[in-house]
Amino acid sequence: MSTDPILIWGAGAIGGTLGAYWARAGVPVLMVDIVPEHVEACRTDGLAIAGPVEEFRQVVPAVTPAELTGSYSRIVLAVKAGATEAALAALKPHLAADGFVLSAQNGLNEIAIAKAVGESRTMGCFVNFGADWHGPGEILYGNRGAVVVGEIDGTVTERARAMHRLLALFEPDAILTDNIWGYLWGKLAYGAMLFGTALTNDSMSANFADPQRLPVWLALGREVGAVAAARGVKSLGFGGFDPMVFAPGAPEAPQVATIAWLADYTSKTAKTHSGIWRDLAVRKRRTEGQPQIGIISTLGRKVGVATPALETLVALIRDIEEGRRPMAFETLKVLIDRCRSVSTTA
């Protein structure tokens, strides 16, 4: 196994949590983040992990991009999807010739990473634990969740086995897979729904439990399922969430039951709202809407699958970002009406 530090590019909710756990376990880690105050807190007083899972503070070596020197054989990319290309341009000079970039992000960022550094230097990762960056040196670890790693070409390599062992230090139930795309597409169905819940200030659980909003979750799940099927992907789930219930032609009853499971699942975490909601309501910044959800529509067009609900959702998120619509039920109602009109004409 490599002896150089694991370079974590992006020390927010995902990267910071991984970094704190690895550093506590004695794994050499170096985190890179663009927020100087966060970097300083992590390397001096330490990064505080809080929440119901575990609470501890861990000093983690950290630098800003301008302070970074050297090359690294393992780079964990953990920035927001929209920052992927800029981060890749900055980290590429620091990637060792025989190294790889692992995407610990939401969405299909492996596509962009492979384009930038090559498919052989790209590793896929699916993360579904709940965490939020609350400020310099502070992360809420709201709930454990699935962690899966695998090569994007479906092979099982020694480097993937090594990363699986490292990820198991954080999540003992971490999985090594030969179908990482299946997990990534499976989460996209759930991820699209989380974007929908961010259109209002209601909790994730309240959104999933409301019968009036059910047409939205069904439409989003079905559109992601249709694009995945057309691309030949066998989507894989987590917990009680099976994305294959949304496959083309699948019956509605299991789909409704899956949404009911999501209402229950999201009611049991300290992270009551999605990171998307936090971006909009608290941090007042752009979300990952276009790079994470918009890409599904782009890929859908390539295989002849229409995605009207997803396109409407991305447009509504953009309206909120730019101040044209409020975070309120009236905004979600636009999507509800769109999904109902699609279902009646389908």
C-alpha positions as CSV (number, residue, x, y, z in Angstrom):
1,M,0.0,0.0,0.0
2,S,1.1,3.6,-0.7
3,T,2.9,5.3,2.2
4,D,2.4,8.9,1.1
5,P,-0.5,10.7,2.7
6,I,-4.0,10.4,1.3
7,L,-4.8,13.8,-0.2
8,I,-8.4,14.9,0.4
9,W,-9.4,17.7,-1.9
10,G,-12.3,19.4,-0.2
11,A,-12.6,19.2,3.7
12,G,-16.3,19.8,4.0
13,A,-19.1,17.4,5.0
14,I,-17.7,14.3,3.2
15,G,-14.0,15.0,3.0
16,G,-13.7,16.4,6.5
17,T,-15.5,13.5,8.1
18,L,-13.4,10.9,6.2
19,G,-10.2,12.9,7.0
20,A,-11.0,13.1,10.8
21,Y,-11.7,9.4,11.0
22,W,-8.6,8.4,9.0
23,A,-6.3,10.7,11.0
24,R,-7.7,9.4,14.3
25,A,-7.0,5.8,13.0
26,G,-3.3,6.8,12.3
27,V,-3.6,7.0,8.5
28,P,-1.5,9.8,7.1
29,V,-3.8,12.4,5.6
30,L,-3.5,15.8,4.2
31,M,-6.7,17.9,3.5
32,V,-6.9,20.7,1.0
33,D,-9.7,23.3,1.3
34,I,-10.3,26.8,-0.1
35,V,-11.6,28.2,3.2
36,P,-8.5,29.5,5.1
37,E,-10.3,29.6,8.5
38,H,-11.4,26.0,8.1
39,V,-7.9,24.9,7.2
40,E,-6.4,26.7,10.2
41,A,-9.0,25.2,12.6
42,C,-8.4,21.7,11.3
43,R,-4.6,21.8,11.7
44,T,-4.5,23.7,15.0
45,D,-7.4,23.2,17.4
46,G,-8.7,20.3,15.3
47,L,-11.8,19.3,13.4
48,A,-14.8,18.7,15.6
49,I,-17.1,15.8,14.6
50,A,-20.5,16.2,16.4
51,G,-23.8,14.4,16.3
52,P,-25.5,11.2,17.4
53,V,-23.0,8.8,15.8
54,E,-19.9,9.9,17.7
55,E,-18.3,13.1,19.0
56,F,-14.6,13.8,18.9
57,R,-12.1,16.4,17.9
58,Q,-9.1,15.5,15.8
59,V,-6.2,17.6,14.5
60,V,-5.8,16.9,10.8
61,P,-3.0,18.3,8.6
62,A,-4.6,20.8,6.2
63,V,-3.5,23.4,3.6
64,T,-5.0,25.7,1.1
65,P,-4.5,24.9,-2.6
66,A,-1.8,27.7,-2.8
67,E,0.1,26.0,0.1
68,L,0.1,22.5,-1.4
69,T,3.3,21.0,-2.7
70,G,4.3,17.5,-3.8
71,S,2.6,14.7,-5.7
72,Y,0.2,12.1,-4.3
73,S,-0.8,8.6,-5.4
74,R,-4.3,8.7,-3.8
75,I,-6.4,11.8,-4.1
76,V,-9.9,11.8,-2.7
77,L,-12.0,14.4,-4.4
78,A,-14.7,15.6,-2.1
79,V,-15.8,19.0,-3.5
80,K,-19.3,20.0,-4.5
81,A,-20.1,18.6,-8.0
82,G,-20.1,22.1,-9.5
83,A,-16.6,22.7,-8.4
84,T,-15.3,19.4,-9.8
85,E,-13.6,20.8,-13.0
86,A,-11.9,23.7,-11.2
87,A,-10.7,21.3,-8.5
88,L,-9.4,18.8,-11.2
89,A,-7.4,21.6,-12.9
90,A,-5.8,22.5,-9.6
91,L,-5.1,19.0,-8.3
92,K,-3.9,17.4,-11.6
93,P,-0.3,18.7,-11.2
94,H,-0.2,17.0,-7.8
95,L,-1.4,13.6,-9.0
96,A,1.4,11.0,-9.2
97,A,2.0,9.3,-12.6
98,D,0.7,6.0,-11.2
99,G,-1.9,7.6,-8.9
100,F,-5.7,7.9,-9.1
101,V,-8.5,10.2,-8.1
102,L,-11.4,8.7,-6.1
103,S,-14.7,10.7,-6.3
104,A,-16.3,10.9,-2.9
105,Q,-19.0,13.1,-4.2
106,N,-22.7,13.2,-5.2
107,G,-23.6,12.6,-8.8
108,L,-21.7,11.1,-11.8
109,N,-18.5,13.1,-11.4
110,E,-16.4,10.1,-12.4
111,I,-17.3,11.0,-16.0
112,A,-15.6,14.4,-15.7
113,I,-12.7,13.0,-13.7
114,A,-12.0,10.3,-16.3
115,K,-12.0,12.9,-19.0
116,A,-9.5,15.0,-17.1
117,V,-7.0,12.5,-15.8
118,G,-7.9,9.3,-17.7
119,E,-10.2,6.3,-17.0
120,S,-7.3,4.2,-15.6
121,R,-6.6,7.0,-13.0
122,T,-10.2,7.3,-11.9
123,M,-11.9,5.3,-9.1
124,G,-15.6,5.4,-8.2
125,C,-17.1,5.8,-4.8
126,F,-20.7,6.0,-3.5
127,V,-21.3,7.7,-0.1
128,N,-24.6,8.1,1.6
129,F,-23.9,9.0,5.1
130,G,-25.4,12.2,6.5
131,A,-23.1,15.1,7.3
132,D,-23.1,18.9,7.1
133,W,-20.3,21.5,7.3
134,H,-21.4,23.9,10.0
135,G,-18.4,26.3,10.0
136,P,-14.6,26.3,10.4
137,G,-13.6,23.2,12.2
138,E,-17.1,22.0,12.7
139,I,-19.0,19.1,11.0
140,L,-22.2,17.4,12.0
141,Y,-22.1,13.7,11.4
142,G,-25.9,13.0,11.4
143,N,-26.1,9.4,10.5
144,R,-24.2,6.4,9.2
145,G,-24.9,5.3,5.6
146,A,-23.7,3.2,2.8
147,V,-20.1,3.6,1.6
148,V,-19.1,1.7,-1.6
149,V,-15.9,1.8,-3.7
150,G,-15.1,0.2,-7.0
151,E,-13.2,0.7,-10.3
152,I,-15.2,2.4,-13.0
153,D,-14.4,-0.4,-15.5
154,G,-15.9,-3.1,-13.2
155,T,-12.6,-4.9,-12.4
156,V,-11.6,-5.6,-8.8
157,T,-8.0,-4.4,-8.4
158,E,-5.6,-4.4,-5.5
159,R,-5.7,-0.6,-5.2
160,A,-9.5,-0.8,-4.9
161,R,-9.2,-3.5,-2.2
162,A,-6.7,-1.2,-0.4
163,M,-9.2,1.8,-0.6
164,H,-11.9,-0.5,0.7
165,R,-9.8,-1.4,3.7
166,L,-9.3,2.3,4.4
167,L,-12.9,3.2,4.0
168,A,-13.8,0.4,6.4
169,L,-11.9,2.3,9.1
170,F,-14.6,4.9,8.8
171,E,-17.6,2.7,7.9
172,P,-17.2,-0.9,9.0
173,D,-19.9,-2.0,6.5
174,A,-18.2,-0.4,3.5
175,I,-18.6,-2.4,0.3
176,L,-16.2,-3.3,-2.5
177,T,-18.1,-3.6,-5.8
178,D,-17.7,-4.5,-9.4
179,N,-20.7,-2.3,-10.3
180,I,-20.0,1.1,-8.9
181,W,-22.1,2.7,-11.7
182,G,-25.1,0.8,-10.4
183,Y,-24.7,2.4,-7.0
184,L,-24.1,5.9,-8.4
185,W,-27.2,5.7,-10.6
186,G,-29.2,4.2,-7.8
187,K,-28.4,7.2,-5.6
188,L,-29.3,9.6,-8.4
189,A,-32.9,8.6,-8.0
190,Y,-32.8,9.4,-4.3
191,G,-30.6,12.5,-4.9
192,A,-33.1,13.9,-7.4
193,M,-35.9,13.6,-4.7
194,L,-33.7,15.4,-2.2
195,F,-33.4,18.3,-4.6
196,G,-37.2,18.3,-4.7
197,T,-37.4,18.4,-0.9
198,A,-35.2,21.6,-0.9
199,L,-37.9,23.6,-2.8
200,T,-39.6,24.2,0.6
201,N,-38.4,24.6,4.2
202,D,-40.1,21.4,5.3
203,S,-37.9,18.5,6.5
204,M,-37.0,15.7,4.2
205,S,-39.3,13.4,6.2
206,A,-42.3,15.8,6.0
207,N,-41.9,16.0,2.2
208,F,-41.8,12.2,1.7
209,A,-44.7,11.7,4.1
210,D,-47.1,14.1,2.3
211,P,-49.5,12.3,-0.1
212,Q,-50.0,15.5,-2.0
213,R,-46.3,15.5,-3.0
214,L,-46.1,11.8,-3.9
215,P,-46.4,12.4,-7.7
216,V,-43.1,14.3,-7.6
217,W,-41.1,11.6,-6.0
218,L,-42.6,9.0,-8.3
219,A,-41.9,11.0,-11.4
220,L,-38.3,11.8,-10.5
221,G,-37.6,8.1,-9.6
222,R,-39.1,6.9,-12.9
223,E,-37.2,9.4,-15.0
224,V,-33.9,8.5,-13.5
225,G,-34.8,4.8,-13.8
226,A,-35.7,5.2,-17.5
227,V,-32.3,6.9,-18.3
228,A,-30.4,4.3,-16.4
229,A,-32.2,1.5,-18.1
230,A,-31.6,3.0,-21.6
231,R,-27.9,3.3,-20.7
232,G,-27.8,-0.4,-19.7
233,V,-27.2,0.3,-16.0
234,K,-28.5,-2.1,-13.4
235,S,-29.1,0.3,-10.5
236,L,-28.3,-0.8,-7.0
237,G,-29.8,0.5,-3.8
238,F,-29.1,1.1,-0.1
239,G,-31.0,0.1,3.0
240,G,-34.7,-0.2,2.0
241,F,-34.2,1.9,-1.1
242,D,-34.3,-0.2,-4.2
243,P,-34.0,2.1,-7.3
244,M,-35.0,-0.8,-9.6
245,V,-38.7,-0.4,-8.4
246,F,-38.6,2.7,-10.6
247,A,-37.5,0.8,-13.7
248,P,-39.6,1.3,-16.9
249,G,-42.9,-0.6,-16.7
250,A,-42.5,-1.4,-13.0
251,P,-45.8,-1.4,-10.9
252,E,-46.6,1.6,-8.7
253,A,-47.2,-0.1,-5.3
254,P,-43.6,-0.9,-4.6
255,Q,-42.7,2.6,-5.6
256,V,-45.1,4.1,-3.1
257,A,-43.8,1.7,-0.4
258,T,-40.2,2.9,-1.2
259,I,-41.3,6.6,-0.6
260,A,-42.9,5.6,2.7
261,W,-39.5,4.0,3.6
262,L,-37.7,7.2,2.8
263,A,-40.1,9.1,5.0
264,D,-39.3,6.8,7.9
265,Y,-35.5,6.7,7.1
266,T,-35.1,10.5,7.0
267,S,-37.1,10.9,10.2
268,K,-34.3,9.1,12.1
269,T,-31.3,11.3,11.4
270,A,-30.1,14.4,13.1
271,K,-29.7,15.8,9.6
272,T,-33.3,16.8,9.1
273,H,-32.8,18.7,5.8
274,S,-30.6,18.0,2.8
275,G,-27.3,19.6,2.1
276,I,-29.1,21.2,-0.9
277,W,-31.6,22.9,1.4
278,R,-28.6,24.1,3.5
279,D,-26.9,25.6,0.5
280,L,-30.1,27.5,-0.4
281,A,-31.4,28.5,3.0
282,V,-28.4,28.9,5.2
283,R,-25.3,29.3,3.1
284,K,-27.1,31.3,0.3
285,R,-25.0,29.7,-2.4
286,R,-25.6,27.8,-5.6
287,T,-26.4,24.1,-5.4
288,E,-25.2,21.1,-7.3
289,G,-28.5,21.2,-9.3
290,Q,-27.1,21.4,-12.8
291,P,-24.0,19.2,-12.5
292,Q,-25.7,16.6,-10.3
293,I,-29.2,16.5,-11.7
294,G,-29.0,18.3,-15.0
295,I,-26.5,15.8,-16.3
296,I,-29.3,13.1,-16.1
297,S,-31.3,15.1,-18.6
298,T,-28.3,15.6,-20.8
299,L,-27.6,11.8,-20.8
300,G,-31.3,11.1,-21.3
301,R,-31.4,13.2,-24.5
302,K,-28.5,11.1,-25.9
303,V,-30.5,7.9,-25.4
304,G,-33.9,9.4,-26.4
305,V,-35.4,9.6,-22.9
306,A,-37.4,12.7,-22.0
307,T,-37.0,14.0,-18.4
308,P,-39.6,16.8,-18.0
309,A,-39.8,16.5,-14.2
310,L,-36.0,16.7,-13.8
311,E,-35.8,19.6,-16.1
312,T,-38.5,21.5,-14.3
313,L,-36.8,20.7,-10.9
314,V,-33.4,22.1,-12.1
315,A,-35.1,25.2,-13.4
316,L,-37.0,25.8,-10.1
317,I,-33.8,25.3,-8.1
318,R,-32.1,27.9,-10.4
319,D,-35.0,30.3,-9.8
320,I,-34.5,30.0,-6.0
321,E,-30.8,30.5,-6.4
322,E,-31.3,33.7,-8.4
323,G,-34.1,35.1,-6.2
324,R,-37.0,34.6,-8.6
325,R,-38.9,32.2,-6.4
326,P,-39.2,31.6,-2.7
327,M,-38.4,28.3,-0.8
328,A,-42.1,27.6,-0.3
329,F,-44.8,25.1,-1.1
330,E,-46.0,27.3,-4.0
331,T,-42.7,26.6,-5.7
332,L,-43.0,22.9,-5.1
333,K,-46.6,23.1,-6.4
334,V,-45.2,24.0,-9.8
335,L,-43.4,20.7,-9.9
336,I,-46.3,18.8,-8.5
337,D,-48.6,20.2,-11.3
338,R,-45.9,19.4,-13.9
339,C,-45.6,15.8,-12.7
340,R,-49.4,15.3,-12.7
341,S,-49.7,16.7,-16.2
342,V,-47.0,14.3,-17.4
343,S,-48.5,11.3,-15.7
344,T,-51.9,12.0,-17.3
345,T,-50.5,12.4,-20.8
346,A,-48.1,9.5,-20.5
